[in-house]
């Protein structure tokens, strides 16, 4: 095989993360965004040290596993979802196989102790956080807002009918895009480092239905054509558009974050509140958690309940009075797991190096009136020694 060579083959299996394995000339080629059993054509774009990677060109024949209709009109173009043409049970089998392969590399007798995986309570509309990017779908095309096009660093697909979020996200995205298109506001060009609009961050709690919306922009002067725009008036207009929407949830806060970093990532270099507050609340297993725009929280709230309940089951759902259990939550972040486990332990100690996260953990524990949780700011290995 040579770089640039066109090949065809059958996808034999999928390795984590999303790496389809195709045999060509007694060699294995990794081809992303494929499904076991598909016949695909691809071009070799990397080859070194006996390993080869191919870029998918076309799916020549579907897999026998594919008998579901993609629920989303953006499927295949957007770089977000890969397995929507598989029935959900087949998706679970595929992911379980990947997890088991990872375990076998590090855990003796992995097959004997592997308990499988647990499904999400919701297959669609489950996400509580989305980071959308401003750009264009084709060079010099109209303003777009959404996800990166599959296989592209530059092109953005407007995902206004995305199915992994609920209707409030789609309304907020649509209203934001329509407003800034009408104002002819330029997006930030990642090569030229010019422009204003960067990202739109939307978070919504499943239980409380509170919504937090954050517009991330540069600090550059906003010029559309020959004239420049007053930023305060522009943001006030956007805020009023959002507040006029008929949403199922309620807007807890509308924010504006400034970010002049050249990295294509949502970063916080200063946030101002345009409306409401800069946090919202979510509930898991009867406990309440305060979440800020950039704090970590599992993106599938109902799935997180399954995950944390499973962890709690390993140590018992309630405290055995004869056993004085101390639970350590290492790399604890904002202490979500520690607090979930607190009913099943006499004492819980969370250790986290990021001091802001530790303070947030303490606030949440106080909010939930938990008196058996302590959180320590420091390096995990050093704290354990002491």
LOMI-484720 format. One record per residue (C-alpha): residue number from 1; chain; residue in three letters; x, y, z. Coordinates in nm, 4 decimals, always signed. Layout:
   num   chaine   residu          x          y          z
   NUM        A      ALA          X          Y          Z
...
***
This chain:
   num   chaine   residu          x          y          z
     1        A      UNK    +0.0000    +0.0000    +0.0000
     2        A      UNK    +0.1057    +0.3559    -0.0727
     3        A      UNK    -0.0168    +0.6909    +0.0450
     4        A      UNK    -0.2851    +0.8162    -0.1956
     5        A      UNK    -0.3832    +0.4629    -0.3039
     6        A      UNK    -0.7582    +0.3959    -0.3493
     7        A      UNK    -0.8849    +0.0805    -0.1798
     8        A      UNK    -1.2033    -0.1130    -0.1077
     9        A      UNK    -1.2864    -0.3554    +0.1701
    10        A      UNK    -1.5227    -0.4848    +0.4364
    11        A      UNK    -1.5209    -0.3320    +0.7846
    12        A      UNK    -1.4467    -0.6249    +1.0150
    13        A      UNK    -1.4811    -0.4551    +1.3544
    14        A      UNK    -1.4783    -0.1202    +1.5337
    15        A      UNK    -1.2104    -0.0329    +1.7879
    16        A      UNK    -1.2449    +0.2501    +2.0355
    17        A      UNK    -1.2716    +0.5340    +1.9514
    18        A      UNK    -1.4702    +0.4923    +1.6286
    19        A      UNK    -1.1922    +0.3158    +1.4363
    20        A      UNK    -1.3193    +0.0779    +1.1702
    21        A      UNK    -1.0723    -0.1992    +1.0815
    22        A      UNK    -1.0463    -0.3066    +0.7148
    23        A      UNK    -0.8076    -0.5767    +0.5868
    24        A      UNK    -0.6124    -0.4840    +0.2722
    25        A      UNK    -0.3231    -0.6949    +0.1386
    26        A      UNK    -0.2835    -0.8733    +0.4738
    27        A      UNK    -0.2589    -0.5367    +0.6510
    28        A      UNK    -0.5044    -0.3561    +0.8753
    29        A      UNK    -0.6261    -0.0115    +0.7757
    30        A      UNK    -0.8126    +0.2161    +1.0168
    31        A      UNK    -1.1116    +0.3922    +0.8549
    32        A      UNK    -1.3204    +0.6176    +1.0799
    33        A      UNK    -1.6989    +0.6744    +1.0628
    34        A      UNK    -1.7808    +0.3205    +0.9553
    35        A      UNK    -1.9959    +0.0325    +1.0847
    36        A      UNK    -1.9063    -0.3400    +1.1018
    37        A      UNK    -2.0109    -0.5207    +0.7855
    38        A      UNK    -2.0079    -0.2187    +0.5532
    39        A      UNK    -1.8253    -0.2398    +0.2227
    40        A      UNK    -1.6384    +0.0892    +0.1846
    41        A      UNK    -1.4028    +0.2686    -0.0504
    42        A      UNK    -1.1276    +0.4833    +0.0954
    43        A      UNK    -0.7951    +0.6471    +0.0178
    44        A      UNK    -0.4781    +0.5794    +0.2182
    45        A      UNK    -0.3794    +0.9101    +0.3788
    46        A      UNK    -0.1295    +0.7906    +0.6418
    47        A      UNK    +0.1169    +0.5028    +0.6444
    48        A      UNK    +0.4015    +0.4565    +0.8895
    49        A      UNK    +0.5558    +0.1826    +1.1018
    50        A      UNK    +0.3393    -0.0836    +0.9415
    51        A      UNK    +0.0154    +0.0974    +1.0281
    52        A      UNK    -0.2159    +0.2625    +0.7776
    53        A      UNK    -0.5109    +0.5015    +0.8014
    54        A      UNK    -0.7676    +0.5618    +0.5313
    55        A      UNK    -1.0136    +0.8444    +0.4648
    56        A      UNK    -1.3640    +0.7213    +0.3896
    57        A      UNK    -1.4808    +0.8062    +0.0371
    58        A      UNK    -1.8046    +0.6124    -0.0018
    59        A      UNK    -2.0141    +0.3419    +0.1592
    60        A      UNK    -2.0565    +0.0949    -0.1273
    61        A      UNK    -2.2814    -0.1510    +0.0564
    62        A      UNK    -2.4668    -0.1187    +0.3861
    63        A      UNK    -2.4036    -0.3527    +0.6748
    64        A      UNK    -2.6624    -0.6212    +0.7511
    65        A      UNK    -2.6877    -0.4571    +1.0949
    66        A      UNK    -2.8198    -0.1333    +0.9452
    67        A      UNK    -3.1965    -0.1581    +0.9398
    68        A      UNK    -3.2945    +0.1626    +1.1192
    69        A      UNK    -3.3748    +0.4983    +0.9645
    70        A      UNK    -3.1564    +0.7876    +1.0756
    71        A      UNK    -3.3721    +1.0039    +1.3013
    72        A      UNK    -3.1875    +1.3253    +1.2066
    73        A      UNK    -3.1783    +1.5038    +0.8681
    74        A      UNK    -2.8177    +1.6117    +0.9377
    75        A      UNK    -2.6960    +1.2533    +0.9801
    76        A      UNK    -2.3924    +1.1740    +0.7662
    77        A      UNK    -2.3108    +1.5404    +0.6986
    78        A      UNK    -2.2679    +1.6620    +1.0563
    79        A      UNK    -1.9714    +1.5115    +1.2377
    80        A      UNK    -2.1700    +1.4383    +1.5536
    81        A      UNK    -2.3479    +1.1001    +1.5421
    82        A      UNK    -2.2147    +0.7831    +1.3787
    83        A      UNK    -2.4545    +0.4989    +1.4543
    84        A      UNK    -2.8091    +0.6229    +1.3927
    85        A      UNK    -2.8703    +0.3666    +1.1188
    86        A      UNK    -2.8146    +0.0909    +1.3747
    87        A      UNK    -3.1041    -0.0180    +1.5982
    88        A      UNK    -3.0334    +0.0966    +1.9552
    89        A      UNK    -2.9747    -0.2604    +2.0788
    90        A      UNK    -2.7050    -0.3039    +1.8117
    91        A      UNK    -2.5452    +0.0252    +1.9206
    92        A      UNK    -2.5283    -0.1083    +2.2769
    93        A      UNK    -2.3672    -0.4352    +2.1609
    94        A      UNK    -2.1116    -0.2419    +1.9567
    95        A      UNK    -2.0172    -0.0149    +2.2474
    96        A      UNK    -2.0111    -0.3049    +2.4957
    97        A      UNK    -1.7634    -0.4839    +2.2698
    98        A      UNK    -1.5377    -0.1773    +2.2606
    99        A      UNK    -1.5438    -0.1406    +2.6397
   100        A      UNK    -1.4628    -0.5102    +2.6879
   101        A      UNK    -1.1647    -0.4872    +2.4509
   102        A      UNK    -1.0277    -0.1925    +2.6502
   103        A      UNK    -1.0735    -0.3873    +2.9756
   104        A      UNK    -0.9020    -0.7008    +2.8430
   105        A      UNK    -0.5821    -0.5029    +2.7877
   106        A      UNK    -0.5523    -0.4141    +3.1577
   107        A      UNK    -0.7813    -0.6422    +3.3635
   108        A      UNK    -0.7168    -1.0147    +3.4180
   109        A      UNK    -1.0194    -1.2357    +3.3349
   110        A      UNK    -1.2087    -0.9334    +3.1983
   111        A      UNK    -1.4683    -1.1544    +3.0283
   112        A      UNK    -1.5595    -1.3145    +3.3610
   113        A      UNK    -1.6193    -0.9892    +3.5500
   114        A      UNK    -1.7556    -0.7680    +3.2714
   115        A      UNK    -2.1164    -0.6788    +3.3549
   116        A      UNK    -2.2065    -0.5230    +3.0225
   117        A      UNK    -2.3297    -0.1657    +2.9821
   118        A      UNK    -2.6547    +0.0028    +3.0803
   119        A      UNK    -2.8623    +0.1907    +2.8297
   120        A      UNK    -2.9534    +0.5569    +2.8430
   121        A      UNK    -3.3108    +0.6179    +2.9640
   122        A      UNK    -3.3545    +0.8413    +2.6561
   123        A      UNK    -3.2103    +0.7647    +2.3140
   124        A      UNK    -3.2835    +1.1125    +2.1761
   125        A      UNK    -3.3159    +1.4581    +2.3300
   126        A      UNK    -3.0871    +1.3572    +2.6160
   127        A      UNK    -2.8075    +1.6161    +2.6097
   128        A      UNK    -2.7945    +1.8934    +2.8676
   129        A      UNK    -2.5158    +2.0885    +2.6995
   130        A      UNK    -2.4272    +2.1914    +2.3429
   131        A      UNK    -2.1377    +2.4015    +2.2142
   132        A      UNK    -2.2246    +2.5371    +1.8701
   133        A      UNK    -1.9740    +2.7059    +1.6372
   134        A      UNK    -2.0293    +3.0033    +1.4051
   135        A      UNK    -1.8900    +2.9785    +1.0520
   136        A      UNK    -2.0077    +2.9078    +0.6990
   137        A      UNK    -2.1159    +2.5856    +0.5311
   138        A      UNK    -1.9205    +2.6652    +0.2143
   139        A      UNK    -1.6501    +2.9250    +0.1590
   140        A      UNK    -1.7988    +3.2782    +0.1597
   141        A      UNK    -2.1473    +3.1320    +0.2116
   142        A      UNK    -2.4126    +3.2682    +0.4509
   143        A      UNK    -2.3552    +3.2568    +0.8256
   144        A      UNK    -2.3987    +2.9093    +0.9747
   145        A      UNK    -2.4268    +2.7971    +1.3379
   146        A      UNK    -2.3887    +2.4390    +1.4468
   147        A      UNK    -2.1400    +2.1521    +1.4334
   148        A      UNK    -1.8324    +2.0887    +1.2226
   149        A      UNK    -1.8994    +1.9121    +0.8951
   150        A      UNK    -1.7737    +1.5549    +0.9045
   151        A      UNK    -1.4076    +1.5449    +0.8048
   152        A      UNK    -1.3738    +1.9236    +0.7828
   153        A      UNK    -1.1925    +2.1694    +1.0099
   154        A      UNK    -1.3563    +2.4770    +0.8540
   155        A      UNK    -1.7089    +2.4007    +0.7281
   156        A      UNK    -2.0002    +2.4314    +0.9734
   157        A      UNK    -2.3365    +2.2539    +0.9400
   158        A      UNK    -2.6368    +2.4428    +1.0822
   159        A      UNK    -2.7935    +2.1689    +1.2947
   160        A      UNK    -3.1315    +2.3339    +1.3518
   161        A      UNK    -3.3053    +1.9921    +1.3508
   162        A      UNK    -3.0542    +1.8011    +1.5649
   163        A      UNK    -3.2299    +1.5181    +1.7527
   164        A      UNK    -2.9930    +1.4591    +2.0457
   165        A      UNK    -3.1264    +1.7791    +2.2061
   166        A      UNK    -3.4818    +1.8939    +2.2731
   167        A      UNK    -3.6833    +2.1602    +2.0920
   168        A      UNK    -3.5658    +2.4484    +2.3138
   169        A      UNK    -3.2102    +2.4104    +2.1819
   170        A      UNK    -3.3351    +2.4183    +1.8233
   171        A      UNK    -3.5402    +2.7347    +1.8881
   172        A      UNK    -3.2476    +2.9116    +2.0578
   173        A      UNK    -3.0087    +2.8167    +1.7766
   174        A      UNK    -3.2556    +2.9279    +1.5080
   175        A      UNK    -3.3327    +3.2611    +1.6732
   176        A      UNK    -2.9632    +3.3368    +1.7308
   177        A      UNK    -2.8652    +3.2538    +1.3752
   178        A      UNK    -3.1521    +3.4539    +1.2218
   179        A      UNK    -3.0694    +3.7593    +1.4364
   180        A      UNK    -2.6986    +3.7763    +1.3542
   181        A      UNK    -2.7600    +3.6957    +0.9875
   182        A      UNK    -3.0019    +3.9885    +0.9668
   183        A      UNK    -2.7407    +4.2147    +1.1308
   184        A      UNK    -2.4719    +4.0834    +0.8913
   185        A      UNK    -2.2317    +4.0181    +1.1781
   186        A      UNK    -1.9085    +3.8390    +1.0755
   187        A      UNK    -1.7922    +3.5147    +1.2354
   188        A      UNK    -1.4369    +3.4582    +1.3578
   189        A      UNK    -1.2186    +3.3231    +1.0759
   190        A      UNK    -0.9831    +3.0693    +1.2306
   191        A      UNK    -0.7087    +3.1258    +0.9728
   192        A      UNK    -0.7230    +3.5058    +0.9474
   193        A      UNK    -0.8022    +3.5547    +1.3184
   194        A      UNK    -1.0616    +3.8142    +1.2232
   195        A      UNK    -1.4309    +3.8435    +1.3068
   196        A      UNK    -1.6638    +3.8594    +1.6065
   197        A      UNK    -1.8931    +3.5545    +1.6530
   198        A      UNK    -1.7265    +3.2378    +1.7851
   199        A      UNK    -1.9545    +2.9983    +1.9758
   200        A      UNK    -2.2978    +2.9602    +2.1301
   201        A      UNK    -2.3094    +2.7569    +2.4517
   202        A      UNK    -2.6505    +2.6269    +2.5636
   203        A      UNK    -2.7103    +2.4259    +2.8826
   204        A      UNK    -3.0469    +2.2991    +3.0065
   205        A      UNK    -3.1320    +2.0971    +3.3155
   206        A      UNK    -3.3533    +1.7935    +3.2542
   207        A      UNK    -3.5192    +1.8030    +3.5972
   208        A      UNK    -3.5546    +2.1778    +3.6679
   209        A      UNK    -3.5717    +2.2775    +3.2967
   210        A      UNK    -3.3608    +2.5874    +3.3680
   211        A      UNK    -3.1631    +2.7156    +3.0678
   212        A      UNK    -2.8313    +2.8993    +3.0525
   213        A      UNK    -2.7263    +3.0638    +2.7239
   214        A      UNK    -2.3775    +3.2036    +2.6601
   215        A      UNK    -2.2558    +3.3843    +2.3473
   216        A      UNK    -1.8778    +3.3618    +2.3032
   217        A      UNK    -1.7190    +3.6340    +2.0888
   218        A      UNK    -1.3885    +3.8098    +2.0319
   219        A      UNK    -1.3255    +4.1630    +2.1573
   220        A      UNK    -1.2705    +4.2904    +1.8020
   221        A      UNK    -1.4604    +4.5873    +1.6631
   222        A      UNK    -1.7846    +4.4708    +1.5012
   223        A      UNK    -1.7990    +4.5928    +1.1446
   224        A      UNK    -2.0548    +4.4900    +0.8851
   225        A      UNK    -1.9714    +4.6239    +0.5416
   226        A      UNK    -1.8807    +4.9936    +0.5619
   227        A      UNK    -2.0280    +5.0594    +0.9073
   228        A      UNK    -1.9472    +4.9418    +1.2588
   229        A      UNK    -2.1974    +4.8261    +1.5192
   230        A      UNK    -2.2388    +4.9199    +1.8851
   231        A      UNK    -2.1818    +4.5985    +2.0805
   232        A      UNK    -2.4150    +4.6833    +2.3704
   233        A      UNK    -2.7060    +4.7568    +2.1366
   234        A      UNK    -2.6313    +4.4418    +1.9353
   235        A      UNK    -2.6310    +4.2163    +2.2432
   236        A      UNK    -2.9421    +4.3817    +2.3861
   237        A      UNK    -3.1244    +4.3031    +2.0625
   238        A      UNK    -3.0104    +3.9402    +2.0743
   239        A      UNK    -3.1184    +3.9098    +2.4382
   240        A      UNK    -3.4684    +4.0430    +2.3564
   241        A      UNK    -3.5011    +3.7905    +2.0700
   242        A      UNK    -3.4275    +3.5054    +2.3130
   243        A      UNK    -3.6602    +3.6310    +2.5853
   244        A      UNK    -3.9439    +3.6522    +2.3301
   245        A      UNK    -3.9172    +3.2800    +2.2466
   246        A      UNK    -4.1861    +3.0377    +2.3630
   247        A      UNK    -3.9809    +2.7687    +2.5349
   248        A      UNK    -4.0745    +2.4623    +2.7385
   249        A      UNK    -3.8023    +2.5503    +2.9900
   250        A      UNK    -3.7242    +2.8823    +3.1554
   251        A      UNK    -3.4179    +3.0973    +3.0861
   252        A      UNK    -3.2113    +3.1319    +3.4049
   253        A      UNK    -2.9417    +3.3455    +3.2466
   254        A      UNK    -2.8132    +3.4984    +2.9234
   255        A      UNK    -2.4388    +3.5629    +2.9204
   256        A      UNK    -2.1667    +3.7105    +2.7008
   257        A      UNK    -1.8146    +3.5653    +2.7224
   258        A      UNK    -1.5080    +3.7207    +2.5596
   259        A      UNK    -1.2412    +3.4954    +2.4110
   260        A      UNK    -0.9487    +3.6124    +2.1948
   261        A      UNK    -0.7563    +3.2835    +2.2097
   262        A      UNK    -0.6476    +3.1497    +1.8692
   263        A      UNK    -0.7494    +2.7986    +1.9795
   264        A      UNK    -1.0812    +2.6774    +1.8362
   265        A      UNK    -1.2295    +2.6005    +2.1777
   266        A      UNK    -1.4795    +2.7566    +2.4159
   267        A      UNK    -1.2676    +2.9480    +2.6675
   268        A      UNK    -1.3548    +3.2063    +2.9288
   269        A      UNK    -1.1563    +3.5297    +2.9336
   270        A      UNK    -1.4316    +3.7244    +3.1072
   271        A      UNK    -1.8093    +3.6792    +3.1276
   272        A      UNK    -2.0815    +3.9416    +3.1756
   273        A      UNK    -2.4444    +3.8746    +3.2654
   274        A      UNK    -2.6923    +4.0182    +3.0149
   275        A      UNK    -2.9959    +3.8726    +3.1905
   276        A      UNK    -3.0649    +3.6692    +3.5041
   277        A      UNK    -2.7747    +3.4811    +3.6616
   278        A      UNK    -2.4608    +3.2913    +3.5585
   279        A      UNK    -2.5671    +2.9495    +3.6909
   280        A      UNK    -2.8593    +2.7074    +3.7002
   281        A      UNK    -2.9604    +2.4015    +3.9006
   282        A      UNK    -2.9889    +2.0359    +3.8028
   283        A      UNK    -3.1087    +1.7461    +4.0180
   284        A      UNK    -2.9686    +1.3925    +4.0325
   285        A      UNK    -3.1006    +1.1154    +4.2601
   286        A      UNK    -3.2721    +1.3668    +4.4854
   287        A      UNK    -2.9711    +1.5980    +4.5207
   288        A      UNK    -2.9395    +1.9471    +4.3755
   289        A      UNK    -2.6334    +2.0794    +4.1909
   290        A      UNK    -2.5429    +2.4348    +4.0943
   291        A      UNK    -2.3865    +2.4462    +3.7468
   292        A      UNK    -2.1997    +2.7403    +3.5915
   293        A      UNK    -2.1349    +2.7880    +3.2164
   294        A      UNK    -1.7959    +2.6146    +3.2123
   295        A      UNK    -1.8193    +2.3710    +3.5037
   296        A      UNK    -1.8028    +1.9988    +3.4252
   297        A      UNK    -2.1237    +1.7994    +3.4502
   298        A      UNK    -2.2229    +1.4747    +3.2796
   299        A      UNK    -2.3923    +1.5743    +2.9525
   300        A      UNK    -2.6669    +1.3122    +2.9884
   301        A      UNK    -2.8425    +1.3838    +3.3200
   302        A      UNK    -3.0672    +1.0767    +3.3178
   303        A      UNK    -2.7748    +0.8604    +3.2052
   304        A      UNK    -2.5674    +1.0070    +3.4886
   305        A      UNK    -2.8307    +0.8905    +3.7363
   306        A      UNK    -2.7908    +0.5355    +3.6021
   307        A      UNK    -2.4115    +0.5668    +3.6253
   308        A      UNK    -2.4048    +0.7030    +3.9800
   309        A      UNK    -2.6749    +0.4681    +4.1074
   310        A      UNK    -2.4631    +0.1789    +3.9772
   311        A      UNK    -2.1607    +0.3120    +4.1697
   312        A      UNK    -2.3726    +0.3454    +4.4818
   313        A      UNK    -2.4950    -0.0125    +4.4507
   314        A      UNK    -2.1359    -0.1402    +4.4749
   315        A      UNK    -2.0975    -0.0041    +4.8279
   316        A      UNK    -2.4578    -0.0456    +4.9357
   317        A      UNK    -2.7545    +0.1864    +4.9086
   318        A      UNK    -2.7676    +0.2689    +5.2792
   319        A      UNK    -2.5185    +0.2841    +5.5605
   320        A      UNK    -2.4633    -0.0398    +5.7492
   321        A      UNK    -2.4385    +0.0776    +6.1074
   322        A      UNK    -2.1749    -0.1886    +6.1819
   323        A      UNK    -1.9475    -0.0781    +5.8978
   324        A      UNK    -1.7795    +0.2585    +5.9162
   325        A      UNK    -1.7240    +0.3133    +5.5456
   326        A      UNK    -1.5005    +0.5953    +5.4240
   327        A      UNK    -1.5300    +0.6652    +5.0520
   328        A      UNK    -1.2643    +0.8529    +4.8558
   329        A      UNK    -1.3696    +1.0413    +4.5429
   330        A      UNK    -1.0372    +1.1070    +4.3688
   331        A      UNK    -1.0149    +1.3737    +4.0966
   332        A      UNK    -1.3583    +1.4706    +4.2268
   333        A      UNK    -1.4248    +1.7846    +4.0200
   334        A      UNK    -1.7294    +1.9584    +4.1658
   335        A      UNK    -1.7987    +1.6596    +4.3903
   336        A      UNK    -2.1043    +1.5134    +4.2193
   337        A      UNK    -2.0109    +1.1478    +4.2766
   338        A      UNK    -1.8982    +1.2153    +4.6338
   339        A      UNK    -2.2354    +1.3627    +4.7223
   340        A      UNK    -2.4293    +1.0876    +4.5448
   341        A      UNK    -2.2372    +0.8279    +4.7519
   342        A      UNK    -2.2753    +1.0147    +5.0815
   343        A      UNK    -2.5968    +0.8286    +5.1899
   344        A      UNK    -2.4062    +0.4986    +5.1648
   345        A      UNK    -2.0971    +0.6037    +5.3634
   346        A      UNK    -2.0084    +0.7369    +5.7044
   347        A      UNK    -1.7550    +0.9790    +5.5567
   348        A      UNK    -1.6745    +1.0906    +5.2012
   349        A      UNK    -1.3521    +1.2679    +5.1071
   350        A      UNK    -1.3202    +1.4353    +4.7661
   351        A      UNK    -0.9770    +1.5377    +4.6343
   352        A      UNK    -0.9377    +1.7775    +4.3411
   353        A      UNK    -0.6485    +2.0006    +4.2297
   354        A      UNK    -0.8668    +2.2793    +4.0833
   355        A      UNK    -0.9540    +2.5064    +4.3741
   356        A      UNK    -1.2605    +2.6604    +4.2034
   357        A      UNK    -1.4072    +2.3109    +4.1597
   358        A      UNK    -1.3452    +2.2333    +4.5266
   359        A      UNK    -1.5268    +2.5512    +4.6330
   360        A      UNK    -1.8181    +2.4558    +4.4054
   361        A      UNK    -1.8247    +2.1081    +4.5637
   362        A      UNK    -1.8420    +2.2600    +4.9118
   363        A      UNK    -2.1268    +2.4897    +4.8050
   364        A      UNK    -2.3230    +2.1997    +4.6559
   365        A      UNK    -2.2726    +1.9868    +4.9679
   366        A      UNK    -2.4008    +2.2753    +5.1800
   367        A      UNK    -2.6938    +2.3190    +4.9405
   368        A      UNK    -2.7831    +1.9520    +4.9912
   369        A      UNK    -2.7274    +1.9713    +5.3693
   370        A      UNK    -2.4654    +1.6954    +5.3596
   371        A      UNK    -2.2507    +1.6931    +5.6717
   372        A      UNK    -2.0358    +1.3866    +5.5998
   373        A      UNK    -1.8537    +1.5249    +5.2926
   374        A      UNK    -1.5117    +1.6924    +5.3001
   375        A      UNK    -1.3351    +1.8319    +4.9946
   376        A      UNK    -0.9605    +1.8907    +4.9776
   377        A      UNK    -0.7815    +2.1054    +4.7185
   378        A      UNK    -0.4541    +1.9440    +4.6160
   379        A      UNK    -0.2711    +1.6884    +4.4041
   380        A      UNK    -0.4306    +1.3475    +4.4573
   381        A      UNK    -0.1046    +1.1536    +4.5031
   382        A      UNK    +0.0350    +1.4031    +4.7538
   383        A      UNK    -0.2917    +1.4275    +4.9484
   384        A      UNK    -0.3154    +1.0477    +4.9781
   385        A      UNK    +0.0363    +1.0394    +5.1263
   386        A      UNK    -0.0735    +1.2768    +5.3999
***
